[in-house]
């Protein structure tokens, strides 16, 4: 997968969480991306992993579900690069 595509997926995840205004589950975000044919499961999970490693997303495990929300760094990053999302 190209780095441009991975970067776009990351920005889309950040944008989605910003617009939702509350934490979304891994399943909710994954179904959105896969249902529209944007990417495959493994590329999406790589994007989640990178966002968490770079502290742009916060992950919380509740029972068997992981919920994601934007960190303050994620919001700042989105404000700089959000215009790359069509």
C-alpha positions as CSV (number, residue, x, y, z in Angstrom):
1,X,0.0,0.0,0.0
2,X,1.3,3.5,-0.8
3,X,2.1,5.9,1.9
4,X,-0.3,8.4,0.3
5,X,-3.2,6.0,0.7
6,X,-2.3,5.2,4.3
7,X,-2.1,8.9,5.1
8,X,-5.5,9.5,3.5
9,X,-7.0,6.6,5.6
10,X,-5.5,8.1,8.8
11,X,-6.9,11.5,8.0
12,X,-10.3,10.0,7.2
13,X,-10.4,8.3,10.5
14,X,-9.4,11.5,12.3
15,X,-12.1,13.4,10.4
16,X,-14.8,10.8,11.1
17,X,-14.1,10.9,14.8
18,X,-14.0,14.7,14.9
19,X,-17.4,15.0,13.1
20,X,-18.9,12.3,15.3
21,X,-18.0,14.2,18.4
22,X,-17.8,11.0,20.5
23,X,-15.9,7.7,20.6
24,X,-16.6,5.2,17.9
25,X,-15.9,1.5,18.0
26,X,-13.4,-0.3,15.8
27,X,-16.3,-2.1,14.3
28,X,-18.3,1.1,13.4
29,X,-15.3,2.6,11.6
30,X,-14.3,-0.6,9.9
31,X,-17.8,-1.2,8.6
32,X,-17.8,2.3,7.2
33,X,-14.5,1.9,5.3
34,X,-15.1,-1.7,4.1
35,X,-18.7,-1.1,3.2
36,X,-17.7,1.6,0.8
37,X,-14.8,-0.3,-0.6
38,X,-12.2,2.3,0.5
39,X,-9.6,-0.2,1.7
40,X,-9.2,-3.6,3.1
41,X,-9.3,-4.7,6.7
42,X,-5.5,-5.1,7.2
43,X,-4.7,-1.6,5.8
44,X,-7.3,-0.1,8.0
45,X,-5.9,-1.8,11.1
46,X,-2.4,-0.6,10.1
47,X,-3.8,3.0,10.0
48,X,-5.3,2.5,13.5
49,X,-2.1,1.1,14.9
50,X,0.0,4.0,13.4
51,X,-2.5,6.6,14.8
52,X,-2.3,5.1,18.3
53,X,1.5,4.8,18.2
54,X,1.8,8.5,17.2
55,X,-0.7,9.5,20.0
56,X,-3.2,10.9,17.6
57,X,-5.9,8.5,18.7
58,X,-6.9,7.3,22.2
59,X,-8.1,3.7,22.4
60,X,-10.2,2.4,25.3
61,X,-11.2,-1.3,25.6
62,X,-14.6,-1.9,27.1
63,X,-15.5,-5.5,27.3
64,X,-14.5,-6.9,23.9
65,X,-14.8,-3.7,22.0
66,X,-12.2,-1.1,21.3
67,X,-13.4,2.5,21.2
68,X,-11.4,5.3,19.6
69,X,-11.4,9.1,20.2
70,X,-9.3,11.9,19.0
71,X,-6.5,13.1,21.2
72,X,-5.6,16.8,21.4
73,X,-2.7,16.0,19.0
74,X,-5.1,14.3,16.7
75,X,-7.3,17.4,16.6
76,X,-4.3,19.6,15.9
77,X,-3.1,17.3,13.1
78,X,-6.5,17.3,11.5
79,X,-6.6,21.1,11.6
80,X,-3.4,21.2,9.6
81,X,-4.1,18.4,7.1
82,X,-7.8,18.1,7.0
83,X,-8.0,20.0,3.7
84,X,-6.4,16.9,2.0
85,X,-9.7,15.0,2.3
86,X,-12.0,15.4,-0.7
